[in-house]
Amino acid sequence: MSNSQANASWKDKAAGQVQVEPLLCKSCGLCAEYCPQDLMKPANDIPSDSRSGPIINPAGHVVYEIYDPNNKCTGCGICASVCPEGAVVVYRTKPAGKQAAMPATSSASRKEANRE
């Protein structure tokens, strides 16, 4: 099996779920800028029936969310890695027969690890 075949099969099987903490999001847009699938959007650009939270948080920032109607998220964790506020958490779903969904990465967990 070639390296590209191995990567293609991983992408076909991996799935991700992204959660954004609205109170922490400051609308910097880094998650959207670096998402390789172009799935992170400002909440006001997402159809109302697909939003998971508020459009504007109490601090007055437009909240970013994942908009993934075609299930393209692979759970790569780039959005969480670049979030300076730790507002993004990515859960990666393992293929059938593997361990259940688990946090893939979050900038908050990296900040906590750096404090120790």
N, CA, C and O atoms as a Tinker XYZ file with bonds, in Angstrom:
   464  protein
     1  N      0.861000   -1.186000    0.000000    73     2
     2  CA     0.000000    0.000000    0.000000    64     1     3
     3  C      0.899000    1.239000    0.000000    63     2     4     5
     4  O      1.826000    1.342000    0.804000    81     3
     5  N      0.621000    2.161000   -0.896000    73     3     6
     6  CA     1.408000    3.388000   -0.970000    64     5     7
     7  C      1.033000    4.331000    0.171000    63     6     8     9
     8  O     -0.003000    4.170000    0.816000    81     7
     9  N      1.895000    5.314000    0.406000    73     7    10
    10  CA     1.638000    6.299000    1.457000    64     9    11
    11  C      0.360000    7.081000    1.174000    63    10    12    13
    12  O     -0.405000    7.365000    2.096000    81    11
    13  N      0.117000    7.434000   -0.092000    73    11    14
    14  CA    -1.095000    8.182000   -0.430000    64    13    15
    15  C     -2.351000    7.332000   -0.226000    63    14    16    17
    16  O     -3.398000    7.858000    0.150000    81    15
    17  N     -2.251000    6.014000   -0.474000    73    15    18
    18  CA    -3.391000    5.128000   -0.216000    64    17    19
    19  C     -3.677000    5.037000    1.274000    63    18    20    21
    20  O     -4.838000    5.022000    1.685000    81    19
    21  N     -2.633000    4.976000    2.079000    73    19    22
    22  CA    -2.813000    4.914000    3.534000    64    21    23
    23  C     -3.456000    6.201000    4.034000    63    22    24    25
    24  O     -4.368000    6.154000    4.860000    81    23
    25  N     -2.993000    7.355000    3.542000    73    23    26
    26  CA    -3.587000    8.627000    3.945000    64    25    27
    27  C     -5.032000    8.736000    3.509000    63    26    28    29
    28  O     -5.872000    9.232000    4.260000    81    27
    29  N     -5.334000    8.277000    2.300000    73    27    30
    30  CA    -6.711000    8.344000    1.805000    64    29    31
    31  C     -7.630000    7.483000    2.654000    63    30    32    33
    32  O     -8.745000    7.899000    2.968000    81    31
    33  N     -7.181000    6.282000    3.036000    73    31    34
    34  CA    -8.046000    5.412000    3.828000    64    33    35
    35  C     -8.251000    5.988000    5.219000    63    34    36    37
    36  O     -9.341000    5.860000    5.776000    81    35
    37  N     -7.222000    6.627000    5.802000    73    35    38
    38  CA    -7.384000    7.261000    7.110000    64    37    39
    39  C     -8.405000    8.380000    7.027000    63    38    40    41
    40  O     -9.269000    8.497000    7.896000    81    39
    41  N     -8.317000    9.204000    5.993000    73    39    42
    42  CA    -9.249000   10.321000    5.848000    64    41    43
    43  C    -10.677000    9.829000    5.640000    63    42    44    45
    44  O    -11.628000   10.474000    6.081000    81    43
    45  N    -10.828000    8.695000    4.972000    73    43    46
    46  CA   -12.164000    8.156000    4.755000    64    45    47
    47  C    -12.788000    7.652000    6.053000    63    46    48    49
    48  O    -14.010000    7.664000    6.200000    81    47
    49  N    -11.962000    7.214000    6.988000    73    47    50
    50  CA   -12.471000    6.610000    8.217000    64    49    51
    51  C    -12.539000    7.578000    9.386000    63    50    52    53
    52  O    -13.390000    7.427000   10.262000    81    51
    53  N    -11.658000    8.567000    9.414000    73    51    54
    54  CA   -11.612000    9.479000   10.561000    64    53    55
    55  C    -12.742000   10.488000   10.476000    63    54    56    57
    56  O    -13.135000   10.917000    9.391000    81    55
    57  N    -13.252000   10.858000   11.632000    73    55    58
    58  CA   -14.288000   11.884000   11.707000    64    57    59
    59  C    -14.011000   12.725000   12.939000    63    58    60    61
    60  O    -13.445000   12.249000   13.923000    81    59
    61  N    -14.414000   13.969000   12.867000    73    59    62
    62  CA   -14.188000   14.853000   13.994000    64    61    63
    63  C    -15.443000   15.589000   14.398000    63    62    64    65
    64  O    -16.372000   15.773000   13.613000    81    63
    65  N    -15.437000   16.001000   15.642000    73    63    66
    66  CA   -16.515000   16.841000   16.157000    64    65    67
    67  C    -15.836000   18.008000   16.859000    63    66    68    69
    68  O    -14.964000   17.813000   17.705000    81    67
    69  N    -16.241000   19.216000   16.505000    73    67    70
    70  CA   -15.628000   20.417000   17.059000    64    69    71
    71  C    -16.641000   21.130000   17.942000    63    70    72    73
    72  O    -17.804000   21.293000   17.574000    81    71
    73  N    -16.180000   21.548000   19.106000    73    71    74
    74  CA   -17.008000   22.348000   20.003000    64    73    75
    75  C    -16.266000   23.650000   20.286000    63    74    76    77
    76  O    -15.070000   23.646000   20.579000    81    75
    77  N    -16.990000   24.757000   20.193000    73    75    78
    78  CA   -16.431000   26.071000   20.494000    64    77    79
    79  C    -17.143000   26.613000   21.727000    63    78    80    81
    80  O    -18.373000   26.634000   21.785000    81    79
    81  N    -16.369000   27.047000   22.701000    73    79    82
    82  CA   -16.935000   27.657000   23.898000    64    81    83
    83  C    -17.220000   29.121000   23.573000    63    82    84    85
    84  O    -16.287000   29.914000   23.445000    81    83
    85  N    -18.497000   29.495000   23.436000    73    83    86
    86  CA   -18.854000   30.850000   23.001000    64    85    87
    87  C    -18.305000   31.961000   23.904000    63    86    88    89
    88  O    -17.969000   33.041000   23.417000    81    87
    89  N    -18.215000   31.707000   25.198000    73    87    90
    90  CA   -17.739000   32.753000   26.102000    64    89    91
    91  C    -16.254000   33.061000   25.925000    63    90    92    93
    92  O    -15.799000   34.147000   26.281000    81    91
    93  N    -15.502000   32.113000   25.378000    73    91    94
    94  CA   -14.069000   32.312000   25.188000    64    93    95
    95  C    -13.700000   32.849000   23.808000    63    94    96    97
    96  O    -12.647000   33.465000   23.644000    81    95
    97  N    -14.560000   32.619000   22.816000    73    95    98
    98  CA   -14.260000   33.022000   21.432000    64    97    99
    99  C    -14.203000   34.540000   21.320000    63    98   100   101
   100  O    -15.113000   35.246000   21.754000    81    99
   101  N    -13.105000   35.033000   20.723000    73    99   102
   102  CA   -12.941000   36.475000   20.535000    64   101   103
   103  C    -12.949000   36.879000   19.059000    63   102   104   105
   104  O    -12.507000   37.974000   18.710000    81   103
   105  N    -13.446000   36.004000   18.206000    73   103   106
   106  CA   -13.622000   36.295000   16.773000    64   105   107
   107  C    -12.322000   36.606000   16.040000    63   106   108   109
   108  O    -12.319000   37.392000   15.093000    81   107
   109  N    -11.232000   36.005000   16.464000    73   107   110
   110  CA    -9.971000   36.284000   15.761000    64   109   111
   111  C     -9.961000   35.655000   14.373000    63   110   112   113
   112  O     -9.294000   36.158000   13.470000    81   111
   113  N    -10.703000   34.548000   14.195000    73   111   114
   114  CA   -10.808000   33.911000   12.887000    64   113   115
   115  C     -9.667000   32.978000   12.535000    63   114   116   117
   116  O     -9.624000   32.463000   11.418000    81   115
   117  N     -8.734000   32.742000   13.462000    73   115   118
   118  CA    -7.616000   31.852000   13.154000    64   117   119
   119  C     -8.086000   30.431000   12.862000    63   118   120   121
   120  O     -7.523000   29.757000   12.000000    81   119
   121  N     -9.106000   29.977000   13.570000    73   119   122
   122  CA    -9.629000   28.628000   13.322000    64   121   123
   123  C    -10.114000   28.500000   11.876000    63   122   124   125
   124  O     -9.870000   27.490000   11.217000    81   123
   125  N    -10.793000   29.523000   11.400000    73   123   126
   126  CA   -11.311000   29.510000   10.026000    64   125   127
   127  C    -10.183000   29.626000    9.007000    63   126   128   129
   128  O    -10.210000   28.987000    7.956000    81   127
   129  N     -9.203000   30.443000    9.332000    73   127   130
   130  CA    -8.086000   30.656000    8.411000    64   129   131
   131  C     -7.273000   29.389000    8.196000    63   130   132   133
   132  O     -6.795000   29.138000    7.090000    81   131
   133  N     -7.110000   28.585000    9.247000    73   131   134
   134  CA    -6.240000   27.419000    9.156000    64   133   135
   135  C     -6.956000   26.092000    8.954000    63   134   136   137
   136  O     -6.290000   25.077000    8.749000    81   135
   137  N     -8.272000   26.055000    9.003000    73   135   138
   138  CA    -8.999000   24.798000    8.805000    64   137   139
   139  C     -8.773000   24.305000    7.375000    63   138   140   141
   140  O     -9.161000   24.986000    6.425000    81   139
   141  N     -8.145000   23.122000    7.202000    73   139   142
   142  CA    -7.865000   22.637000    5.850000    64   141   143
   143  C     -9.124000   22.282000    5.063000    63   142   144   145
   144  O     -9.080000   22.199000    3.835000    81   143
   145  N    -10.240000   22.073000    5.749000    73   143   146
   146  CA   -11.499000   21.744000    5.074000    64   145   147
   147  C    -12.405000   22.967000    4.920000    63   146   148   149
   148  O    -13.488000   22.863000    4.345000    81   147
   149  N    -11.972000   24.124000    5.430000    73   147   150
   150  CA   -12.741000   25.373000    5.368000    64   149   151
   151  C    -14.125000   25.208000    6.011000    63   150   152   153
   152  O    -15.147000   25.554000    5.417000    81   151
   153  N    -14.132000   24.671000    7.242000    73   151   154
   154  CA   -15.388000   24.373000    7.923000    64   153   155
   155  C    -15.736000   25.349000    9.039000    63   154   156   157
   156  O    -16.892000   25.405000    9.460000    81   155
   157  N    -14.778000   26.111000    9.523000    73   155   158
   158  CA   -15.036000   27.045000   10.618000    64   157   159
   159  C    -15.543000   28.365000   10.034000    63   158   160   161
   160  O    -14.923000   28.945000    9.143000    81   159
   161  N    -16.677000   28.823000   10.553000    73   159   162
   162  CA   -17.345000   30.021000   10.027000    64   161   163
   163  C    -17.835000   30.891000   11.173000    63   162   164   165
   164  O    -18.098000   30.392000   12.267000    81   163
   165  N    -17.961000   32.210000   10.924000    73   163   166
   166  CA   -18.647000   33.043000   11.917000    64   165   167
   167  C    -20.104000   32.575000   12.013000    63   166   168   169
   168  O    -20.721000   32.232000   11.005000    81   167
   169  N    -20.636000   32.566000   13.216000    73   167   170
   170  CA   -21.995000   32.032000   13.422000    64   169   171
   171  C    -23.033000   32.749000   12.572000    63   170   172   173
   172  O    -24.026000   32.139000   12.172000    81   171
   173  N    -22.824000   34.034000   12.288000    73   171   174
   174  CA   -23.805000   34.755000   11.472000    64   173   175
   175  C    -23.758000   34.352000   10.002000    63   174   176   177
   176  O    -24.624000   34.765000    9.232000    81   175
   177  N    -22.766000   33.553000    9.589000    73   175   178
   178  CA   -22.699000   33.025000    8.225000    64   177   179
   179  C    -23.249000   31.603000    8.121000    63   178   180   181
   180  O    -23.250000   31.011000    7.042000    81   179
   181  N    -23.717000   31.058000    9.242000    73   179   182
   182  CA   -24.231000   29.688000    9.280000    64   181   183
   183  C    -25.754000   29.743000    9.330000    63   182   184   185
   184  O    -26.316000   30.539000   10.082000    81   183
   185  N    -26.432000   28.908000    8.539000    73   183   186
   186  CA   -27.907000   28.894000    8.600000    64   185   187
   187  C    -28.395000   28.687000   10.031000    63   186   188   189
   188  O    -27.812000   27.907000   10.784000    81   187
   189  N    -29.460000   29.386000   10.399000    73   187   190
   190  CA   -29.934000   29.375000   11.786000    64   189   191
   191  C    -30.280000   27.977000   12.293000    63   190   192   193
   192  O    -30.112000   27.706000   13.482000    81   191
   193  N    -30.754000   27.086000   11.432000    73   191   194
   194  CA   -31.101000   25.740000   11.882000    64   193   195
   195  C    -29.872000   24.859000   12.092000    63   194   196   197
   196  O    -30.000000   23.734000   12.576000    81   195
   197  N    -28.684000   25.348000   11.739000    73   195   198
   198  CA   -27.449000   24.582000   11.914000    64   197   199
   199  C    -26.559000   25.120000   13.020000    63   198   200   201
   200  O    -25.548000   24.500000   13.350000    81   199
   201  N    -26.907000   26.247000   13.594000    73   199   202
   202  CA   -26.090000   26.843000   14.660000    64   201   203
   203  C    -26.255000   26.078000   15.957000    63   202   204   205
   204  O    -27.325000   25.549000   16.256000    81   203
   205  N    -25.170000   26.029000   16.725000    73   203   206
   206  CA   -25.245000   25.332000   18.008000    64   205   207
   207  C    -25.271000   26.283000   19.191000    63   206   208   209
   208  O    -25.447000   25.845000   20.328000    81   207
   209  N    -25.103000   27.554000   18.951000    73   207   210
   210  CA   -25.074000   28.503000   20.061000    64   209   211
   211  C    -25.393000   29.906000   19.599000    63   210   212   213
   212  O    -25.971000   30.105000   18.531000    81   211
   213  N    -25.010000   30.885000   20.416000    73   211   214
   214  CA   -25.326000   32.284000   20.088000    64   213   215
   215  C    -24.463000   32.815000   18.947000    63   214   216   217
   216  O    -23.376000   32.302000   18.680000    81   215
   217  N    -24.964000   33.844000   18.283000    73   215   218
   218  CA   -24.176000   34.499000   17.243000    64   217   219
   219  C    -23.154000   35.433000   17.879000    63   218   220   221
   220  O    -22.001000   35.486000   17.451000    81   219
   221  N    -23.576000   36.162000   18.894000    73   219   222
   222  CA   -22.699000   37.121000   19.566000    64   221   223
   223  C    -22.630000   36.747000   21.044000    63   222   224   225
   224  O    -23.658000   36.515000   21.680000    81   223
   225  N    -21.411000   36.690000   21.590000    73   223   226
   226  CA   -21.264000   36.350000   23.002000    64   225   227
   227  C    -21.415000   37.615000   23.866000    63   226   228   229
   228  O    -21.487000   38.716000   23.320000    81   227
   229  N    -21.465000   37.482000   25.179000    73   227   230
   230  CA   -21.676000   38.646000   26.046000    64   229   231
   231  C    -20.619000   39.746000   25.900000    63   230   232   233
   232  O    -20.883000   40.908000   26.210000    81   231
   233  N    -19.425000   39.378000   25.428000    73   231   234
   234  CA   -18.374000   40.380000   25.233000    64   233   235
   235  C    -18.549000   41.136000   23.913000    63   234   236   237
   236  O    -17.792000   42.062000   23.620000    81   235
   237  N    -19.548000   40.740000   23.119000    73   235   238
   238  CA   -19.820000   41.421000   21.859000    64   237   239
   239  C    -19.079000   40.857000   20.655000    63   238   240   241
   240  O    -19.077000   41.471000   19.588000    81   239
   241  N    -18.451000   39.696000   20.812000    73   239   242
   242  CA   -17.720000   39.065000   19.715000    64   241   243
   243  C    -18.623000   38.101000   18.956000    63   242   244   245
   244  O    -19.408000   37.373000   19.564000    81   243
   245  N    -18.514000   38.094000   17.636000    73   243   246
   246  CA   -19.216000   37.103000   16.826000    64   245   247
   247  C    -18.511000   35.767000   17.038000    63   246   248   249
   248  O    -17.301000   35.664000   16.839000    81   247
   249  N    -19.252000   34.760000   17.436000    73   247   250
   250  CA   -18.692000   33.449000   17.759000    64   249   251
   251  C    -18.465000   32.653000   16.470000    63   250   252   253
   252  O    -19.290000   32.679000   15.558000    81   251
   253  N    -17.344000   31.954000   16.414000    73   251   254
   254  CA   -17.081000   31.049000   15.300000    64   253   255
   255  C    -17.580000   29.659000   15.665000    63   254   256   257
   256  O    -17.543000   29.260000   16.829000    81   255
   257  N    -18.047000   28.926000   14.661000    73   255   258
   258  CA   -18.529000   27.558000   14.840000    64   257   259
   259  C    -18.102000   26.730000   13.646000    63   258   260   261
   260  O    -17.677000   27.257000   12.618000    81   259
   261  N    -18.224000   25.434000   13.805000    73   259   262
   262  CA   -18.001000   24.551000   12.671000    64   261   263
   263  C    -19.320000   24.442000   11.900000    63   262   264   265
   264  O    -20.394000   24.317000   12.487000    81   263
   265  N    -19.208000   24.494000   10.589000    73   263   266
   266  CA   -20.363000   24.246000    9.724000    64   265   267
   267  C    -19.956000   23.112000    8.802000    63   266   268   269
   268  O    -19.224000   23.314000    7.834000    81   267
   269  N    -20.436000   21.919000    9.112000    73   267   270
   270  CA   -19.988000   20.701000    8.440000    64   269   271
   271  C    -21.168000   19.832000    8.016000    63   270   272   273
   272  O    -21.320000   18.717000    8.515000    81   271
   273  N    -22.009000   20.326000    7.101000    73   271   274
   274  CA   -23.187000   19.548000    6.708000    64   273   275
   275  C    -22.853000   18.251000    5.970000    63   274   276   277
   276  O    -23.686000   17.347000    5.903000    81   275
   277  N    -21.636000   18.153000    5.414000    73   275   278
   278  CA   -21.258000   16.954000    4.662000    64   277   279
   279  C    -20.265000   16.073000    5.411000    63   278   280   281
   280  O    -19.661000   15.177000    4.821000    81   279
   281  N    -20.093000   16.323000    6.705000    73   279   282
   282  CA   -19.208000   15.511000    7.551000    64   281   283
   283  C    -17.797000   15.379000    6.991000    63   282   284   285
   284  O    -17.271000   14.274000    6.863000    81   283
   285  N    -17.191000   16.516000    6.660000    73   283   286
   286  CA   -15.834000   16.519000    6.122000    64   285   287
   287  C    -14.762000   16.630000    7.203000    63   286   288   289
   288  O    -13.587000   16.383000    6.930000    81   287
   289  N    -15.147000   16.998000    8.422000    73   287   290
   290  CA   -14.161000   17.183000    9.485000    64   289   291
   291  C    -13.474000   15.862000    9.801000    63   290   292   293
   292  O    -14.133000   14.856000   10.066000    81   291
   293  N    -12.139000   15.871000    9.772000    73   291   294
   294  CA   -11.359000   14.669000   10.072000    64   293   295
   295  C    -10.866000   14.648000   11.511000    63   294   296   297
   296  O    -10.275000   13.662000   11.951000    81   295
   297  N    -11.103000   15.731000   12.249000    73   295   298
   298  CA   -10.623000   15.794000   13.622000    64   297   299
   299  C     -9.141000   16.066000   13.717000    63   298   300   301
   300  O     -8.495000   15.653000   14.680000    81   299
   301  N     -8.587000   16.760000   12.726000    73   299   302
   302  CA    -7.144000   17.004000   12.694000    64   301   303
   303  C     -6.661000   17.843000   13.875000    63   302   304   305
   304  O     -5.517000   17.697000   14.307000    81   303
   305  N     -7.520000   18.721000   14.403000    73   303   306
   306  CA    -7.164000   19.511000   15.578000    64   305   307
   307  C     -6.458000   20.819000   15.299000    63   306   308   309
   308  O     -6.061000   21.509000   16.238000    81   307
   309  N     -6.287000   21.182000   14.034000    73   307   310
   310  CA    -5.596000   22.427000   13.715000    64   309   311
   311  C     -6.347000   23.629000   14.281000    63   310   312   313
   312  O     -5.724000   24.559000   14.792000    81   311
   313  N     -7.664000   23.621000   14.197000    73   311   314
   314  CA    -8.455000   24.746000   14.706000    64   313   315
   315  C     -8.208000   24.956000   16.196000    63   314   316   317
   316  O     -8.078000   26.091000   16.653000    81   315
   317  N     -8.143000   23.870000   16.946000    73   315   318
   318  CA    -7.886000   23.968000   18.387000    64   317   319
   319  C     -6.452000   24.406000   18.657000    63   318   320   321
   320  O     -6.191000   25.150000   19.603000    81   319
   321  N     -5.535000   23.947000   17.832000    73   319   322
   322  CA    -4.126000   24.288000   18.032000    64   321   323
   323  C     -3.839000   25.763000   17.835000    63   322   324   325
   324  O     -2.982000   26.326000   18.518000    81   323
   325  N     -4.542000   26.394000   16.913000    73   323   326
   326  CA    -4.258000   27.809000   16.626000    64   325   327
   327  C     -5.099000   28.772000   17.446000    63   326   328   329
   328  O     -4.844000   29.976000   17.414000    81   327
   329  N     -6.089000   28.286000   18.177000    73   327   330
   330  CA    -6.957000   29.174000   18.962000    64   329   331
   331  C     -6.201000   29.713000   20.174000    63   330   332   333
   332  O     -5.862000   28.946000   21.076000    81   331
   333  N     -5.932000   31.015000   20.211000    73   331   334
   334  CA    -5.165000   31.567000   21.332000    64   333   335
   335  C     -5.939000   31.621000   22.640000    63   334   336   337
   336  O     -5.336000   31.777000   23.701000    81   335
   337  N     -7.251000   31.496000   22.589000    73   335   338
   338  CA    -8.092000   31.586000   23.788000    64   337   339
   339  C     -8.479000   30.232000   24.356000    63   338   340   341
   340  O     -9.082000   30.167000   25.427000    81   339
   341  N     -8.148000   29.153000   23.667000    73   339   342
   342  CA    -8.542000   27.822000   24.132000    64   341   343
   343  C    -10.024000   27.570000   24.006000    63   342   344   345
   344  O    -10.589000   26.774000   24.756000    81   343
   345  N    -10.661000   28.245000   23.062000    73   343   346
   346  CA   -12.111000   28.142000   22.903000    64   345   347
   347  C    -12.543000   26.925000   22.093000    63   346   348   349
   348  O    -13.724000   26.577000   22.092000    81   347
   349  N    -11.616000   26.279000   21.411000    73   347   350
   350  CA   -11.961000   25.182000   20.503000    64   349   351
   351  C    -11.458000   23.858000   21.062000    63   350   352   353
   352  O    -10.301000   23.742000   21.464000    81   351
   353  N    -12.336000   22.866000   21.084000    73   351   354
   354  CA   -11.981000   21.504000   21.479000    64   353   355
   355  C    -12.417000   20.591000   20.345000    63   354   356   357
   356  O    -13.529000   20.711000   19.830000    81   355
   357  N    -11.536000   19.680000   19.961000    73   355   358
   358  CA   -11.820000   18.742000   18.876000    64   357   359
   359  C    -11.898000   17.338000   19.446000    63   358   360   361
   360  O    -11.031000   16.915000   20.211000    81   359
   361  N    -12.938000   16.628000   19.068000    73   359   362
   362  CA   -13.096000   15.223000   19.421000    64   361   363
   363  C    -12.950000   14.418000   18.149000    63   362   364   365
   364  O    -13.610000   14.704000   17.150000    81   363
   365  N    -12.098000   13.424000   18.180000    73   363   366
   366  CA   -11.881000   12.570000   17.019000    64   365   367
   367  C    -12.617000   11.267000   17.257000    63   366   368   369
   368  O    -12.463000   10.646000   18.309000    81   367
   369  N    -13.414000   10.850000   16.288000    73   367   370
   370  CA   -14.136000    9.594000   16.358000    64   369   371
   371  C    -13.288000    8.531000   15.681000    63   370   372   373
   372  O    -12.884000    8.683000   14.528000    81   371
   373  N    -13.027000    7.472000   16.398000    73   371   374
   374  CA   -12.220000    6.381000   15.856000    64   373   375
   375  C    -13.072000    5.503000   14.941000    63   374   376   377
   376  O    -14.289000    5.425000   15.112000    81   375
   377  N    -12.435000    4.840000   13.967000    73   375   378
   378  CA   -13.168000    3.900000   13.115000    64   377   379
   379  C    -13.796000    2.784000   13.948000    63   378   380   381
   380  O    -13.384000    2.542000   15.082000    81   379
   381  N    -14.780000    2.117000   13.389000    73   379   382
   382  CA   -15.493000    1.038000   14.083000    64   381   383
   383  C    -14.513000    0.023000   14.639000    63   382   384   385
   384  O    -13.539000   -0.345000   13.982000    81   383
   385  N    -14.782000   -0.424000   15.852000    73   383   386
   386  CA   -13.932000   -1.417000   16.472000    64   385   387
   387  C    -12.776000   -0.830000   17.264000    63   386   388   389
   388  O    -12.026000   -1.565000   17.906000    81   387
   389  N    -12.626000    0.479000   17.225000    73   387   390
   390  CA   -11.550000    1.148000   17.961000    64   389   391
   391  C    -12.127000    1.833000   19.187000    63   390   392   393
   392  O    -13.320000    1.721000   19.468000    81   391
   393  N    -11.282000    2.536000   19.907000    73   391   394
   394  CA   -11.700000    3.251000   21.112000    64   393   395
   395  C    -12.723000    4.333000   20.767000    63   394   396   397
   396  O    -12.710000    4.864000   19.656000    81   395
   397  N    -13.601000    4.661000   21.698000    73   395   398
   398  CA   -14.658000    5.654000   21.504000    64   397   399
   399  C    -14.074000    7.041000   21.301000    63   398   400   401
   400  O    -12.870000    7.249000   21.453000    81   399
   401  N    -14.939000    7.986000   20.957000    73   399   402
   402  CA   -14.527000    9.366000   20.718000    64   401   403
   403  C    -13.789000    9.912000   21.932000    63   402   404   405
   404  O    -14.149000    9.630000   23.075000    81   403
   405  N    -12.754000   10.697000   21.666000    73   403   406
   406  CA   -11.947000   11.266000   22.729000    64   405   407
   407  C    -11.406000   12.615000   22.294000    63   406   408   409
   408  O    -11.304000   12.873000   21.094000    81   407
   409  N    -11.059000   13.480000   23.231000    73   407   410
   410  CA   -10.502000   14.765000   22.822000    64   409   411
   411  C     -9.216000   14.555000   22.035000    63   410   412   413
   412  O     -8.323000   13.831000   22.474000    81   411
   413  N     -9.126000   15.183000   20.882000    73   411   414
   414  CA    -7.922000   15.090000   20.072000    64   413   415
   415  C     -6.918000   16.127000   20.530000    63   414   416   417
   416  O     -5.746000   15.813000   20.742000    81   415
   417  N     -7.366000   17.349000   20.682000    73   415   418
   418  CA    -6.472000   18.414000   21.114000    64   417   419
   419  C     -7.283000   19.631000   21.485000    63   418   420   421
   420  O     -8.407000   19.817000   21.019000    81   419
   421  N     -6.715000   20.434000   22.306000    73   419   422
   422  CA    -7.279000   21.741000   22.595000    64   421   423
   423  C     -6.156000   22.627000   23.072000    63   422   424   425
   424  O     -5.236000   22.156000   23.740000    81   423
   425  N     -6.213000   23.887000   22.744000    73   423   426
   426  CA    -5.158000   24.793000   23.177000    64   425   427
   427  C     -5.193000   24.967000   24.682000    63   426   428   429
   428  O     -4.159000   25.247000   25.287000    81   427
   429  N     -6.360000   24.808000   25.307000    73   427   430
   430  CA    -6.447000   24.914000   26.759000    64   429   431
   431  C     -5.644000   23.813000   27.435000    63   430   432   433
   432  O     -4.967000   24.067000   28.431000    81   431
   433  N     -5.708000   22.580000   26.902000    73   431   434
   434  CA    -4.962000   21.478000   27.511000    64   433   435
   435  C     -3.470000   21.688000   27.347000    63   434   436   437
   436  O     -2.699000   21.323000   28.235000    81   435
   437  N     -3.036000   22.277000   26.219000    73   435   438
   438  CA    -1.608000   22.579000   26.025000    64   437   439
   439  C     -1.162000   23.651000   27.001000    63   438   440   441
   440  O     -0.068000   23.557000   27.557000    81   439
   441  N     -1.993000   24.679000   27.226000    73   439   442
   442  CA    -1.639000   25.740000   28.172000    64   441   443
   443  C     -1.493000   25.167000   29.563000    63   442   444   445
   444  O     -0.566000   25.526000   30.289000    81   443
   445  N     -2.409000   24.269000   29.950000    73   443   446
   446  CA    -2.345000   23.649000   31.271000    64   445   447
   447  C     -1.091000   22.806000   31.409000    63   446   448   449
   448  O     -0.443000   22.841000   32.456000    81   447
   449  N     -0.732000   22.054000   30.386000    73   447   450
   450  CA     0.458000   21.216000   30.430000    64   449   451
   451  C      1.723000   22.068000   30.547000    63   450   452   453
   452  O      2.680000   21.664000   31.207000    81   451
   453  N      1.733000   23.227000   29.920000    73   451   454
   454  CA     2.894000   24.111000   29.979000    64   453   455
   455  C      3.051000   24.748000   31.356000    63   454   456   457
   456  O      4.156000   25.154000   31.716000    81   455
   457  N      1.992000   24.844000   32.122000    73   455   458
   458  CA     2.072000   25.434000   33.461000    64   457   459
   459  C      2.713000   24.488000   34.462000    63   458   460   461
   460  O      3.278000   24.924000   35.465000    81   459
   461  N      2.623000   23.189000   34.187000    73   459   462
   462  CA     3.137000   22.196000   35.145000    64   461   463
   463  C      4.635000   22.043000   35.037000    63   462   464
   464  O      5.229000   21.251000   35.768000    81   463
